[in-house]
Amino acid sequence: MAHTFNRRAALTSVLTTLVLSATLLAQPTDVTPIGIGDAAPNFDLPGVDGKRYSLASFKDAKLLAVIFTCDHCPTAQAYEQRIIALHKDYADKGVAIVAVSPNDAEAVRLDELGYTDLGDSLEDMKLRAKEHGFKFPYLYAGDQQEMPARYGAKATPHVMIFDADRKLRFNGRIDDSDDPSQITSRDTRAALDALLAGKDPPAAKTKVFGCSVKWSDKRAHAAESLAKWNTETAELNTLDEAGVKKLVANDTDKYCLINVWATWCGPCVAEMPDLVEMHRMYRKRPIEIVTISADKPEQIEQAKKFLNEQHASTTNYLFNGGNVYKLVEALDPKWEGPLPHTILVAPGGKIVYRHTGRFEALEVRRAIVEHIGRTYFSKLKTE
């Protein structure tokens, strides 16, 4: 697996490290956050472009807007396009827009990733920045969190605007609604406009709303959740041709991700851990992850043994409807038969994604969240 989701193999060492060095991983408690009028603390952070950034990197800017955000948070994702728009509208006016992820990627539980295709590691940040074409620096502060602690980061997103002398002049939200159609107060824009005109912001401080910062002392909770999931067992039931047709008809209010596999299929075995992690990520969302084994009925115990080794508490079936071509035709008329085969079925039975052969986990996760929603306000439209 390419990035941050492959955590199970390192579970034992993570738990040991947590026991030995818990105090080193805790949220900084001896740091007094800055207030309105205080100077911006310096920092030295890596960016998604491979460069390192400090306050001096933005010395020529009239104003510096530091926006704490991240990849995984539904609220942060709702504001990504608005951050892009802020850079587009204010860069030529002398405003430096700088995004900073304050989160320790290893402190985020898999089931906290239910609205995203990416985690909060620097490598995943690079993917998000490339996908959305970020033109502003996107910096990672999750491996040493003194910077967000000194700045007083509370949530994602959270904006702090500094004047030419790098004194804090605004501390708060971008606007008052993650749903763009419900915005009534554009606080960050109002603060920038006022400061550029030599005036005080209409409001120097507002409350913020979003996911809390994932301080490193939350790593223990993430490790504990993995340990708990790794005690889950697999059930394996049988399914005939009629059952397959009913499954694909999907007369439910949930999406259904269906993966056909077999124990003798190398790519199938290799991608099963990805399916298990997707189940752990999206199990609280309106989607069911289903596996269908194409093994022979007499191999059901072998298939069940493998699923238990993977702790696959997904919905699992073994096809026992006779000729395997009945499975192929019943599941997806466009499937020519090679394994593995994966489809995403919308409520009502429309196949909205399909892939034959070993899938790219990011591609599947992206298909899932694009349909079940990345943000809280999109959730209201899909769930």
Order of alpha helices (4+ residues) and beta strands (2+ residues): alpha-beta-beta-beta-alpha-alpha-beta-alpha-beta-alpha-beta-beta-beta-alpha-beta-alpha-beta-alpha-beta-alpha-beta-alpha-beta-alpha-beta-beta-alpha-alpha
